[in-house]
């Protein structure tokens, strides 16, 4: 299969899904039917609830949900020996019928619940106990995300030291990325000030912003005096997200994410151009799964496609983290209900495009590695950036190195955006845990200990400290659990939206198969991972990682079963009530 043909087929399928299935979902749910004002208008507070024009909110939403996921997922799946066709089918089917429905449904449900999170939707439609269980689980997952993305960002900024001495040559690319990223924050603040406080039109500001991005990239590539260790950058990231997650969204979050979306679009354009120019064969990857003979030759263990493929490729097909973004920050900025489809459903399908482009880049990189073992592309950043840049400039000259740096910068920008958003969502969830909405409680009117814990600054400090400390002390030891935990989030979000739609008399059948499938995938994956960790423990010499993974694995299975039983019971009662009418 030619990579260009694969891309064209994928684009056509995704476009049809957006037009036809997306339109059908809008009709079934009644999106925009009453032309009601969204929470961004009815609850506007100038901090979290601030209406944003669709292009600006699209930039925030997509930059936040993407992170490193649609790039690292396909690369990891390819490394495990899953074939290009197996990965592509999951990306297309998952994106249209699973992930798109999940993201769109979570955003729409949150808007209809006053911009509240999935936890509050569960509380309103299932029970307070279910809400608190979900929030504990979601919050711990977000802490892991903060730790991971802070480490990734610090790693892409950090200088290389050999025996305590700075290796400036090896650190140049990271210093360039760090400098551009810092300047990016500055121009985002300026953009937000002029658009929201001086009334400059978004169109004019966007044109100026694009030129400003080009200017700071030029400056950063030629002037990058900051060479700090990865640990130092971790603490700087912590200070940054501490401020950014409580800052009014119009100052930094909206403008930065909107401007970063131009880097995203440029990256997608470069990737598509690379596939058109290089149009590599996909033959360096197996079709469905690596054969036993090929696995033996590479000294690989064959990994079962089920359930591992469905937890490995998450952001490019369905990811529970998306529901937290949709119901955490995006719903509080949605200008009109009808913007939900292009932002949530469309944003998910753009991720699918990025995932397919990554698969093609992997195929190119694997072919390059086989022919050039001494200059092999290793690691997600090198495989994606080197694969795309190599297709455009096979000679690996100046063009290759400039494009590679730009692609790494974009990758880092995604992670920094997701880091900021995850911290803000962690703050929301920490506050919501102490509040009982059924009693009319809010962070402002509760008293005593709840008042302290529901304070936004207290919630933020706790979230940042936990995330950064975990990032500095080996989050990788439990990262293997994230894939399953993330997909359990997706299953529970699907369940939450399905119960709400059932309660308001809307069609929720499109949620049932994805929900059931993701629950089965999650439970099977958790059981396999827990069994593996117990095996490591019984061998002796295990550090704290396997113990924590084993304990959390058991707890997550119990959580999945408890919430599934409660949700299914709610759905069953709805079905009986409907049949009795």
C-alpha positions, -999 to +999 in steps of 0.1 A: +000+000+000+013+035-009+012+060+020-004+087-002-032+064-012-038+054+024-040+091+034-065+099+006-087+071+016-085+081+053-094+117+045-124+107+024-138+084+051-133+109+078-149+137+058-180+115+051-182+107+088-181+143+098-208+154+072-232+125+075-228+109+109-221+142+126-252+157+111-273+128+123-259+131+159-270+168+159-305+158+149-308+130+174-296+151+204-312+184+194-281+204+193-290+241+190-327+233+188-338+260+213-311+285+205-304+289+242-274+309+255-245+288+265-229+289+300-201+310+286-227+338+284-251+330+312-223+324+337-196+346+323-171+355+351-141+368+331-119+339+345-131+305+334-164+313+317-155+335+288-172+331+253-147+325+225-152+326+188-152+292+171-117+294+155-101+305+188-119+278+209-110+252+182-073+262+187-076+257+225-096+225+223-075+207+197-042+218+211-053+205+245-067+171+234-038+164+211-008+166+233+016+139+223-011+112+220-019+111+182+018+109+175+031+086+202+001+062+201+006+050+164+044+050+169+040+027+199+015+005+181+039+001+152+067-008+176+046-035+191+042-051+157+006-041+150+000-037+113-007-005+094-042-018+083-052-028+119-041+006+132-058+025+104-091+006+108-091+014+145-083+050+138-111+054+113-138+034+130-128+045+165-126+082+155-160+083+137-181+060+159-163+061+192-141+091+198-161+116+179-193+106+196-175+106+230-160+141+226-191+157+210-214+141+236-192+151+266-191+188+254-228+189+246-238+173+279-215+197+299-230+227+281-265+215+291-253+211+327-240+247+331-204+239+319-199+214+347-176+184+344-184+148+337-184+142+375-213+166+380-232+150+351-228+117+368-240+132+401-271+147+384-280+116+365-267+087+386-256+094+422-233+116+444-213+084+453-207+077+416-196+113+411-171+111+439-156+078+428-153+092+393-137+124+404-111+106+426-102+084+396-101+113+371-081+135+394-054+109+400-053+104+362-048+141+357-020+142+382-003+115+361-009+136+330+006+167+346+037+147+357+041+131+322+036+163+302+058+184+325+085+158+321+081+158+283+083+196+281+112+198+305+129+171+285+125+190+252+139+222+269+166+206+290+203+209+282+226+179+280+254+176+306+283+152+304+300+146+338+285+179+350+298+198+320+274+214+295+275+198+260+264+229+242+264+213+207+241+186+219+218+211+237+213+236+209+181+222+195+165+220+230+176+256+238+161+268+205+128+251+213+128+266+249+135+301+236+107+300+210+083+286+236+090+314+261+086+340+234+054+323+223+039+329+257+048+366+255+031+371+221+000+352+233-004+376+262+000+406+238-026+390+214-051+385+242-047+420+255-053+436+221-082+414+211-101+413+244-092+447+259-085+469+229-111+455+205-087+446+177-104+422+152-094+386+154-086+387+116-061+415+119-046+401+151-043+367+135-023+380+106+000+400+129+002+369+152+013+346+123+041+371+114+050+373+151+053+335+153+076+335+123+096+363+139+100+345+173+110+313+155+137+332+136+149+348+169+148+315+188+168+296+162+195+323+162+194+335+198+190+310+225+212+318+255+192+297+281+208+264+289+192+248+320+189+213+332+158+192+328+152+194+366+154+232+366+129+233+337+106+210+357+104+236+385+099+264+360+070+244+344+055+240+378+056+277+385+042+284+350+012+261+353+006+274+389+000+308+374-015+298+341-042+276+355-058+304+376-052+332+352-083+344+333-086+324+301-086+355+278-051+365+290-032+333+281-052+301+275-074+313+247-048+334+228-019+310+233-039+279+222-053+298+192-019+309+180-004+275+187-031+261+164-013+278+135+017+257+143-006+227+143-020+236+109+015+242+096+026+208+109-003+191+093+004+209+060+041+199+062+031+163+070+007+161+041+033+177+018+058+152+030+035+123+021+028+138-013+065+142-021+077+110-004+046+088-008+064+060+009+053+024+008+037+010+039+055-024+033+080-017+061+051-024+085+031-056+086-005-055+074-023-068+105+003-081+129+039-091+128+045-127+119+060-152+143+091-156+121+096-118+118+091-114+156+117-141+163+142-125+139+138-092+157+138-109+191+103-095+198+075-109+219+042-109+199+017-087+217-020-095+213-040-070+192-068-072+217-069-054+240-035-037+237-041-019+203-072-002+218-053+012+248-022+021+228-038+042+201-061+064+222-060+100+212-061+091+175-093+070+180-109+076+215-094+090+246-110+096+280-088+127+285-108+144+258-140+142+278-122+160+307-111+188+283-145+191+266-164+193+299-136+211+318-125+241+298-141+240+263-177+239+275-171+271+296-160+290+265-184+277+238-201+307+222-230+288+205-242+252+208-239+247+171-201+253+175-199+220+194-199+198+163-170+214+145-150+219+176-155+185+194-165+161+166-143+179+140-114+182+164-115+144+170-114+137+133-085+160+127-067+140+154-074+109+133-058+126+103-027+133+124-026+097+135-027+084+099+000+108+089+021+095+118+016+059+106+030+069+072+059+087+089+066+055+109+067+035+077+092+059+061+113+060+093+114+022+096+126+019+060+152+046+066+164+028+098+168-005+079+190+012+053+209+034+077+213+016+111+241+040+122+217+070+118+185+053+129+156+075+140+148+065+176+121+078+199+087+093+191+100+128+184+128+116+161+106+091+143+078+116+136+099+147+130+126+129+112+101+109+091+082+140+079+113+161+074+130+132+056+102+128+031+105+164+022+143+166+022+158+131+017+193+146+014+190+157+051+204+191+044+195+225+058+158+221+050+156+189+069+172+203+101+149+234+100+118+213+095+129+189+122+133+217+147+099+232+138+082+198+142+098+192+176+087+227+186+051+219+176+053+187+195+065+205+226+038+232+222+011+205+222+025+191+254+027+225+271-009+233+261-021+200+275-001+205+306-017+239+313-052+226+305-048+194+326-038+215+356-068+238+353-091+207+350-074+192+380-083+224+399-119+221+388-122+185+398-105+190+432-130+218+439-160+198+427-152+169+449-161+189+480-193+203+466-227+187+466-246+204+438-279+188+448-278+209+479-270+241+460-234+241+473-208+262+454-172+270+462-184+304+473-211+294+498-197+263+515-181+268+549-154+254+572-130+228+558-149+225+525-144+262+520-106+258+523-104+227+500-127+243+474-106+274+472-092+276+436-057+286+448-055+258+473-068+233+447-042+245+422-012+244+445-021+208+456-025+197+420+008+213+409+028+200+438+015+165+434+021+165+396+056+180+397+068+158+426+055+127+407+073+139+376+105+143+394+103+109+412+097+084+384+062+087+370+074+063+343+072+035+369+033+037+368+029+052+333+020+018+318-013+020+338-023+053+320-035+036+288-060+015+306-070+043+330-075+067+301-098+043+283-117+036+314-123+074+316-137+072+280-160+043+289-174+061+320-178+093+301-198+075+274-219+059+302-225+093+318-237+110+286-259+080+277-277+081+311-283+119+307-297+115+272-319+087+284-332+109+313-341+138+289-357+114+264-331+116+236-316+088+216-286+074+234-281+041+215-251+054+196-232+053+230-241+017+240-217-003+218-187+020+222-193+021+260-196-017+263-166-023+241-143+002+260-154-013+293-144-048+281-111-035+267-103-016+299-111-045+323-091-070+302-062-047+299-062-039+336-063-077+345-034-084+321-013-055+335-020-064+371-011-101+364+022-089+349+030-066+379+022-094+403+046-116+384+074-090+387+067-087+425+069-125+431+102-127+413+116-104+440+136-072+438+108-050+425+107-013+434+075+006+443+063+008+407+049-028+403+033-026+438+015+006+430+004-006+395-009-039+410-029-021+437-043+006+414-051-021+388-073-040+412-090-008+424-097+004+389-113-029+380-135-026+411-143+010+401-152+000+366-175-027+378-192-005+404-199+024+381-209+001+352-235-016+374-249+017+386-249+031+351-265+000+336-291+000+364-300+036+355-302+028+318-324-002+326-348+018+346-350+044+318-358+016+293-385+001+316-401+036+321-401+042+284-417+008+277-444+015+303-456+046+286 
